[in-house]
Amino acid sequence: MSALKLTQIGNSVGVILPKEVLARLKLAKGDTVYLTENPNGVTLTPYQPNFDEQVEAGREFMREYRDTFRALAK
């Protein structure tokens, strides 16, 4: 665990992530991260929190209209 200090960045306050953390999360300047609350505090992740739900909804839609997609593919 690392302690990070909050710092003034323009009119905002931010935290500087160490290079090792950026490398582990495969993040670079300009990337988007998501902050979600959980029972233990917060989680910072490069993955969209509801992405799994969106993928499953797409799969369900594709299963429901499988014949239509097959016909369109011809």
N, C-alpha and C positions, 0 to 999 in steps of 0.2 A: 504494500500500500504506500502511496506517495501523497504527501501533502502539497496541494497546489494553492498558490495565492491568487486572489482576484486582482486584476489590474485595470487601470483606466485605459480604454481604447476609444479615442474620440469622445463622443458624448455618452458612450456606453461603458459597461463594465464587462470584462471577459476573463477567461482563464487560458493560459498558454499550455498546450499539451506537449509533453516531451516527445522528442523524435522517436523514441522507442514505442510509445503508445500509438503514434501516427502510423508507424511501420506495421505494428501488430494489427491495427484496424484497417490497414491498406488505404489510408486517407492521405489526401494532398490538399494544398491550398485551393479553396473554391468548392470543395466537396460539401455535401449536405450530411449532417448527422441528426439523429432523432433522440430527444430526451423524453423518457417515459417514467412516470412515477410507479413505484412498486412498494410492497410492504416494508422493504428494507431501506428505502430511500429513493434513489433515481438510477436509471440506466442510460448510458450514452452509447448509441449504436449507429453504424452506418446503414443499417437495414430498416426499411420502412416497417413499422410495427404491425400494420394490418395487411401486409403483402401476402402472407399465407392464406388469409381469408379471401383475398381477391383472386388468387390463383385457383383456389378450390371452387369459387363461384364460376370462373371461366370454364373449368373442367366439367362442372355439372351442366352448364349451358351447352357445351360441346357434346356431352353424352345425350342430352335431351334432343338435340337437333342433328344427331350423327348422320342420318339419312340425307338431310338437306345439305350438309357440308360435303358428303360424298358425291351428291349429284352436282354440286357447284364445282367440284374439283375436276370433273370430266371435261 
